[in-house]
Amino acid sequence: MWRSAGIAGPPSNHSAMAYEACSAFAKEIARGLQIRCEWGPQYIAAAWIEEVHWLGMTISPSFVGEPQCNGVAERFMRTLKEHCLYLHQFDSLEHARRVIAEFIQRYNHEWLIERLGHRTPMQARSDAQQPEAA
């Protein structure tokens, strides 16, 4: 659910799990997470599939013929590049991590996203987690 709300980075339990999983490399470290991917050759290669399963993740392939499934992630990556990678000359990996983390914090808490009804990703996530009225 947090992916559909457009959340980036580690603001919640699920994304904290993802952040933690990306901060280390060990068997089953990412258990419980799903990775959305397309049908390109790199994503159907046996070696990649085995690696994903070794990490404990499950694969959630996008629908064939519906590239918009990947559109949210693609758009976020473009935005990240435009606001971080293309504007900064990083002195170190730590510098890059700090700039990217600051951007993700702003994005999640301050950016109003049209596809989310002009709400921030955190507002959309909070709304999505509210129980439906009976």
PyMOL commands that place a pseudoatom at each C-alpha (Angstrom):
pseudoatom trace, name=CA, resn=MET, resi=1, chain=A, elem=C, hetatm=0, pos=[0.000, 0.000, 0.000]
pseudoatom trace, name=CA, resn=TRP, resi=2, chain=A, elem=C, hetatm=0, pos=[2.816, 2.459, 0.749]
pseudoatom trace, name=CA, resn=ARG, resi=3, chain=A, elem=C, hetatm=0, pos=[4.099, 2.149, -2.824]
pseudoatom trace, name=CA, resn=SER, resi=4, chain=A, elem=C, hetatm=0, pos=[0.725, 3.117, -4.243]
pseudoatom trace, name=CA, resn=ALA, resi=5, chain=A, elem=C, hetatm=0, pos=[0.774, 6.226, -2.072]
pseudoatom trace, name=CA, resn=GLY, resi=6, chain=A, elem=C, hetatm=0, pos=[3.976, 7.338, -3.762]
pseudoatom trace, name=CA, resn=ILE, resi=7, chain=A, elem=C, hetatm=0, pos=[6.109, 7.176, -0.628]
pseudoatom trace, name=CA, resn=ALA, resi=8, chain=A, elem=C, hetatm=0, pos=[9.854, 7.307, -1.128]
pseudoatom trace, name=CA, resn=GLY, resi=9, chain=A, elem=C, hetatm=0, pos=[12.462, 6.505, 1.494]
pseudoatom trace, name=CA, resn=PRO, resi=10, chain=A, elem=C, hetatm=0, pos=[12.109, 5.268, 5.057]
pseudoatom trace, name=CA, resn=PRO, resi=11, chain=A, elem=C, hetatm=0, pos=[9.073, 6.979, 6.691]
pseudoatom trace, name=CA, resn=SER, resi=12, chain=A, elem=C, hetatm=0, pos=[7.067, 3.916, 7.772]
pseudoatom trace, name=CA, resn=ASN, resi=13, chain=A, elem=C, hetatm=0, pos=[7.342, 0.300, 8.899]
pseudoatom trace, name=CA, resn=HIS, resi=14, chain=A, elem=C, hetatm=0, pos=[7.304, -1.140, 5.367]
pseudoatom trace, name=CA, resn=SER, resi=15, chain=A, elem=C, hetatm=0, pos=[9.621, 1.439, 3.900]
pseudoatom trace, name=CA, resn=ALA, resi=16, chain=A, elem=C, hetatm=0, pos=[11.830, 1.296, 6.993]
pseudoatom trace, name=CA, resn=MET, resi=17, chain=A, elem=C, hetatm=0, pos=[12.141, -2.420, 6.230]
pseudoatom trace, name=CA, resn=ALA, resi=18, chain=A, elem=C, hetatm=0, pos=[13.089, -1.563, 2.651]
pseudoatom trace, name=CA, resn=TYR, resi=19, chain=A, elem=C, hetatm=0, pos=[15.589, 1.038, 3.808]
pseudoatom trace, name=CA, resn=GLU, resi=20, chain=A, elem=C, hetatm=0, pos=[17.116, -1.400, 6.263]
pseudoatom trace, name=CA, resn=ALA, resi=21, chain=A, elem=C, hetatm=0, pos=[17.232, -4.089, 3.594]
pseudoatom trace, name=CA, resn=CYS, resi=22, chain=A, elem=C, hetatm=0, pos=[19.077, -1.757, 1.236]
pseudoatom trace, name=CA, resn=SER, resi=23, chain=A, elem=C, hetatm=0, pos=[21.578, -0.821, 3.934]
pseudoatom trace, name=CA, resn=ALA, resi=24, chain=A, elem=C, hetatm=0, pos=[22.923, -4.357, 4.272]
pseudoatom trace, name=CA, resn=PHE, resi=25, chain=A, elem=C, hetatm=0, pos=[23.267, -7.563, 2.297]
pseudoatom trace, name=CA, resn=ALA, resi=26, chain=A, elem=C, hetatm=0, pos=[22.323, -10.867, 3.899]
pseudoatom trace, name=CA, resn=LYS, resi=27, chain=A, elem=C, hetatm=0, pos=[20.089, -13.865, 3.331]
pseudoatom trace, name=CA, resn=GLU, resi=28, chain=A, elem=C, hetatm=0, pos=[16.420, -13.140, 4.109]
pseudoatom trace, name=CA, resn=ILE, resi=29, chain=A, elem=C, hetatm=0, pos=[17.180, -9.513, 5.098]
pseudoatom trace, name=CA, resn=ALA, resi=30, chain=A, elem=C, hetatm=0, pos=[14.319, -8.236, 2.950]
pseudoatom trace, name=CA, resn=ARG, resi=31, chain=A, elem=C, hetatm=0, pos=[11.774, -10.909, 3.882]
pseudoatom trace, name=CA, resn=GLY, resi=32, chain=A, elem=C, hetatm=0, pos=[8.226, -9.671, 3.460]
pseudoatom trace, name=CA, resn=LEU, resi=33, chain=A, elem=C, hetatm=0, pos=[8.995, -7.047, 0.830]
pseudoatom trace, name=CA, resn=GLN, resi=34, chain=A, elem=C, hetatm=0, pos=[7.799, -7.178, -2.753]
pseudoatom trace, name=CA, resn=ILE, resi=35, chain=A, elem=C, hetatm=0, pos=[9.748, -5.791, -5.659]
pseudoatom trace, name=CA, resn=ARG, resi=36, chain=A, elem=C, hetatm=0, pos=[7.785, -4.491, -8.640]
pseudoatom trace, name=CA, resn=CYS, resi=37, chain=A, elem=C, hetatm=0, pos=[9.538, -5.058, -11.949]
pseudoatom trace, name=CA, resn=GLU, resi=38, chain=A, elem=C, hetatm=0, pos=[8.829, -5.152, -15.624]
pseudoatom trace, name=CA, resn=TRP, resi=39, chain=A, elem=C, hetatm=0, pos=[9.407, -8.069, -18.001]
pseudoatom trace, name=CA, resn=GLY, resi=40, chain=A, elem=C, hetatm=0, pos=[12.799, -7.012, -19.376]
pseudoatom trace, name=CA, resn=PRO, resi=41, chain=A, elem=C, hetatm=0, pos=[15.487, -9.666, -19.747]
pseudoatom trace, name=CA, resn=GLN, resi=42, chain=A, elem=C, hetatm=0, pos=[17.318, -8.594, -16.608]
pseudoatom trace, name=CA, resn=TYR, resi=43, chain=A, elem=C, hetatm=0, pos=[14.180, -9.227, -14.534]
pseudoatom trace, name=CA, resn=ILE, resi=44, chain=A, elem=C, hetatm=0, pos=[13.428, -12.682, -15.894]
pseudoatom trace, name=CA, resn=ALA, resi=45, chain=A, elem=C, hetatm=0, pos=[17.015, -13.901, -15.680]
pseudoatom trace, name=CA, resn=ALA, resi=46, chain=A, elem=C, hetatm=0, pos=[17.374, -16.874, -13.356]
pseudoatom trace, name=CA, resn=ALA, resi=47, chain=A, elem=C, hetatm=0, pos=[20.341, -15.308, -11.532]
pseudoatom trace, name=CA, resn=TRP, resi=48, chain=A, elem=C, hetatm=0, pos=[18.355, -12.165, -10.664]
pseudoatom trace, name=CA, resn=ILE, resi=49, chain=A, elem=C, hetatm=0, pos=[15.290, -14.120, -9.584]
pseudoatom trace, name=CA, resn=GLU, resi=50, chain=A, elem=C, hetatm=0, pos=[17.419, -16.343, -7.345]
pseudoatom trace, name=CA, resn=GLU, resi=51, chain=A, elem=C, hetatm=0, pos=[19.082, -13.271, -5.801]
pseudoatom trace, name=CA, resn=VAL, resi=52, chain=A, elem=C, hetatm=0, pos=[15.725, -11.635, -5.053]
pseudoatom trace, name=CA, resn=HIS, resi=53, chain=A, elem=C, hetatm=0, pos=[14.456, -14.826, -3.429]
pseudoatom trace, name=CA, resn=TRP, resi=54, chain=A, elem=C, hetatm=0, pos=[17.737, -15.245, -1.485]
pseudoatom trace, name=CA, resn=LEU, resi=55, chain=A, elem=C, hetatm=0, pos=[17.169, -11.767, -0.043]
pseudoatom trace, name=CA, resn=GLY, resi=56, chain=A, elem=C, hetatm=0, pos=[13.681, -12.905, 1.006]
pseudoatom trace, name=CA, resn=MET, resi=57, chain=A, elem=C, hetatm=0, pos=[11.678, -10.714, -1.368]
pseudoatom trace, name=CA, resn=THR, resi=58, chain=A, elem=C, hetatm=0, pos=[8.897, -11.771, -3.664]
pseudoatom trace, name=CA, resn=ILE, resi=59, chain=A, elem=C, hetatm=0, pos=[8.586, -10.536, -7.218]
pseudoatom trace, name=CA, resn=SER, resi=60, chain=A, elem=C, hetatm=0, pos=[5.511, -8.595, -8.281]
pseudoatom trace, name=CA, resn=PRO, resi=61, chain=A, elem=C, hetatm=0, pos=[5.734, -8.271, -12.064]
pseudoatom trace, name=CA, resn=SER, resi=62, chain=A, elem=C, hetatm=0, pos=[3.991, -5.420, -13.818]
pseudoatom trace, name=CA, resn=PHE, resi=63, chain=A, elem=C, hetatm=0, pos=[1.193, -6.287, -16.195]
pseudoatom trace, name=CA, resn=VAL, resi=64, chain=A, elem=C, hetatm=0, pos=[2.266, -7.064, -19.752]
pseudoatom trace, name=CA, resn=GLY, resi=65, chain=A, elem=C, hetatm=0, pos=[1.257, -4.280, -22.116]
pseudoatom trace, name=CA, resn=GLU, resi=66, chain=A, elem=C, hetatm=0, pos=[0.598, -1.826, -19.274]
pseudoatom trace, name=CA, resn=PRO, resi=67, chain=A, elem=C, hetatm=0, pos=[3.792, 0.182, -18.796]
pseudoatom trace, name=CA, resn=GLN, resi=68, chain=A, elem=C, hetatm=0, pos=[2.015, 2.624, -16.511]
pseudoatom trace, name=CA, resn=CYS, resi=69, chain=A, elem=C, hetatm=0, pos=[2.497, 0.062, -13.730]
pseudoatom trace, name=CA, resn=ASN, resi=70, chain=A, elem=C, hetatm=0, pos=[6.110, 1.162, -13.642]
pseudoatom trace, name=CA, resn=GLY, resi=71, chain=A, elem=C, hetatm=0, pos=[5.314, 4.826, -14.285]
pseudoatom trace, name=CA, resn=VAL, resi=72, chain=A, elem=C, hetatm=0, pos=[5.204, 5.952, -10.660]
pseudoatom trace, name=CA, resn=ALA, resi=73, chain=A, elem=C, hetatm=0, pos=[8.668, 4.579, -9.937]
pseudoatom trace, name=CA, resn=GLU, resi=74, chain=A, elem=C, hetatm=0, pos=[10.054, 5.906, -13.223]
pseudoatom trace, name=CA, resn=ARG, resi=75, chain=A, elem=C, hetatm=0, pos=[8.659, 9.374, -12.523]
pseudoatom trace, name=CA, resn=PHE, resi=76, chain=A, elem=C, hetatm=0, pos=[10.054, 9.433, -9.008]
pseudoatom trace, name=CA, resn=MET, resi=77, chain=A, elem=C, hetatm=0, pos=[13.500, 8.397, -10.272]
pseudoatom trace, name=CA, resn=ARG, resi=78, chain=A, elem=C, hetatm=0, pos=[13.395, 11.203, -12.843]
pseudoatom trace, name=CA, resn=THR, resi=79, chain=A, elem=C, hetatm=0, pos=[12.456, 13.706, -10.148]
pseudoatom trace, name=CA, resn=LEU, resi=80, chain=A, elem=C, hetatm=0, pos=[15.181, 12.415, -7.844]
pseudoatom trace, name=CA, resn=LYS, resi=81, chain=A, elem=C, hetatm=0, pos=[17.788, 12.788, -10.589]
pseudoatom trace, name=CA, resn=GLU, resi=82, chain=A, elem=C, hetatm=0, pos=[16.596, 16.291, -11.500]
pseudoatom trace, name=CA, resn=HIS, resi=83, chain=A, elem=C, hetatm=0, pos=[16.642, 17.531, -7.907]
pseudoatom trace, name=CA, resn=CYS, resi=84, chain=A, elem=C, hetatm=0, pos=[19.668, 15.696, -6.551]
pseudoatom trace, name=CA, resn=LEU, resi=85, chain=A, elem=C, hetatm=0, pos=[21.998, 14.037, -9.000]
pseudoatom trace, name=CA, resn=TYR, resi=86, chain=A, elem=C, hetatm=0, pos=[22.033, 16.670, -11.738]
pseudoatom trace, name=CA, resn=LEU, resi=87, chain=A, elem=C, hetatm=0, pos=[22.332, 19.619, -9.326]
pseudoatom trace, name=CA, resn=HIS, resi=88, chain=A, elem=C, hetatm=0, pos=[25.101, 18.413, -7.038]
pseudoatom trace, name=CA, resn=GLN, resi=89, chain=A, elem=C, hetatm=0, pos=[28.678, 17.356, -7.388]
pseudoatom trace, name=CA, resn=PHE, resi=90, chain=A, elem=C, hetatm=0, pos=[29.107, 14.928, -4.519]
pseudoatom trace, name=CA, resn=ASP, resi=91, chain=A, elem=C, hetatm=0, pos=[32.354, 14.798, -2.548]
pseudoatom trace, name=CA, resn=SER, resi=92, chain=A, elem=C, hetatm=0, pos=[31.624, 11.373, -1.107]
pseudoatom trace, name=CA, resn=LEU, resi=93, chain=A, elem=C, hetatm=0, pos=[29.044, 8.638, -0.840]
pseudoatom trace, name=CA, resn=GLU, resi=94, chain=A, elem=C, hetatm=0, pos=[27.991, 10.080, 2.528]
pseudoatom trace, name=CA, resn=HIS, resi=95, chain=A, elem=C, hetatm=0, pos=[27.418, 13.487, 0.930]
pseudoatom trace, name=CA, resn=ALA, resi=96, chain=A, elem=C, hetatm=0, pos=[25.230, 11.873, -1.760]
pseudoatom trace, name=CA, resn=ARG, resi=97, chain=A, elem=C, hetatm=0, pos=[23.281, 9.920, 0.868]
pseudoatom trace, name=CA, resn=ARG, resi=98, chain=A, elem=C, hetatm=0, pos=[22.680, 13.075, 2.911]
pseudoatom trace, name=CA, resn=VAL, resi=99, chain=A, elem=C, hetatm=0, pos=[21.447, 15.124, -0.076]
pseudoatom trace, name=CA, resn=ILE, resi=100, chain=A, elem=C, hetatm=0, pos=[19.200, 12.305, -1.285]
pseudoatom trace, name=CA, resn=ALA, resi=101, chain=A, elem=C, hetatm=0, pos=[17.803, 11.665, 2.225]
pseudoatom trace, name=CA, resn=GLU, resi=102, chain=A, elem=C, hetatm=0, pos=[16.998, 15.373, 2.618]
pseudoatom trace, name=CA, resn=PHE, resi=103, chain=A, elem=C, hetatm=0, pos=[15.216, 15.385, -0.734]
pseudoatom trace, name=CA, resn=ILE, resi=104, chain=A, elem=C, hetatm=0, pos=[13.214, 12.264, 0.138]
pseudoatom trace, name=CA, resn=GLN, resi=105, chain=A, elem=C, hetatm=0, pos=[12.174, 13.844, 3.446]
pseudoatom trace, name=CA, resn=ARG, resi=106, chain=A, elem=C, hetatm=0, pos=[10.968, 16.996, 1.634]
pseudoatom trace, name=CA, resn=TYR, resi=107, chain=A, elem=C, hetatm=0, pos=[9.268, 14.949, -1.076]
pseudoatom trace, name=CA, resn=ASN, resi=108, chain=A, elem=C, hetatm=0, pos=[7.334, 12.789, 1.379]
pseudoatom trace, name=CA, resn=HIS, resi=109, chain=A, elem=C, hetatm=0, pos=[6.285, 15.584, 3.723]
pseudoatom trace, name=CA, resn=GLU, resi=110, chain=A, elem=C, hetatm=0, pos=[6.020, 18.743, 1.593]
pseudoatom trace, name=CA, resn=TRP, resi=111, chain=A, elem=C, hetatm=0, pos=[5.449, 17.965, -2.075]
pseudoatom trace, name=CA, resn=LEU, resi=112, chain=A, elem=C, hetatm=0, pos=[1.821, 18.088, -3.223]
pseudoatom trace, name=CA, resn=ILE, resi=113, chain=A, elem=C, hetatm=0, pos=[1.391, 15.362, -5.838]
pseudoatom trace, name=CA, resn=GLU, resi=114, chain=A, elem=C, hetatm=0, pos=[-1.401, 15.756, -8.397]
pseudoatom trace, name=CA, resn=ARG, resi=115, chain=A, elem=C, hetatm=0, pos=[-2.054, 11.991, -8.777]
pseudoatom trace, name=CA, resn=LEU, resi=116, chain=A, elem=C, hetatm=0, pos=[-2.508, 11.847, -4.992]
pseudoatom trace, name=CA, resn=GLY, resi=117, chain=A, elem=C, hetatm=0, pos=[-5.230, 14.492, -5.054]
pseudoatom trace, name=CA, resn=HIS, resi=118, chain=A, elem=C, hetatm=0, pos=[-2.781, 17.324, -4.325]
pseudoatom trace, name=CA, resn=ARG, resi=119, chain=A, elem=C, hetatm=0, pos=[-1.725, 15.707, -1.068]
pseudoatom trace, name=CA, resn=THR, resi=120, chain=A, elem=C, hetatm=0, pos=[1.742, 14.872, 0.168]
pseudoatom trace, name=CA, resn=PRO, resi=121, chain=A, elem=C, hetatm=0, pos=[2.780, 11.216, -0.055]
pseudoatom trace, name=CA, resn=MET, resi=122, chain=A, elem=C, hetatm=0, pos=[2.607, 11.010, 3.744]
pseudoatom trace, name=CA, resn=GLN, resi=123, chain=A, elem=C, hetatm=0, pos=[-0.933, 12.432, 3.764]
pseudoatom trace, name=CA, resn=ALA, resi=124, chain=A, elem=C, hetatm=0, pos=[-1.989, 9.952, 1.082]
pseudoatom trace, name=CA, resn=ARG, resi=125, chain=A, elem=C, hetatm=0, pos=[-0.451, 7.072, 3.017]
pseudoatom trace, name=CA, resn=SER, resi=126, chain=A, elem=C, hetatm=0, pos=[-2.134, 8.139, 6.242]
pseudoatom trace, name=CA, resn=ASP, resi=127, chain=A, elem=C, hetatm=0, pos=[-5.489, 8.409, 4.468]
pseudoatom trace, name=CA, resn=ALA, resi=128, chain=A, elem=C, hetatm=0, pos=[-4.997, 4.978, 2.848]
pseudoatom trace, name=CA, resn=GLN, resi=129, chain=A, elem=C, hetatm=0, pos=[-4.373, 3.397, 6.240]
pseudoatom trace, name=CA, resn=GLN, resi=130, chain=A, elem=C, hetatm=0, pos=[-7.579, 4.706, 7.787]
pseudoatom trace, name=CA, resn=PRO, resi=131, chain=A, elem=C, hetatm=0, pos=[-10.206, 1.978, 8.180]
pseudoatom trace, name=CA, resn=GLU, resi=132, chain=A, elem=C, hetatm=0, pos=[-13.103, 2.315, 5.815]
pseudoatom trace, name=CA, resn=ALA, resi=133, chain=A, elem=C, hetatm=0, pos=[-16.345, 3.555, 7.367]
pseudoatom trace, name=CA, resn=ALA, resi=134, chain=A, elem=C, hetatm=0, pos=[-18.990, 0.847, 7.586]
for i in range(1, 134): cmd.bond("trace and resi %d" % i, "trace and resi %d" % (i + 1))
show_as sticks, trace
zoom trace
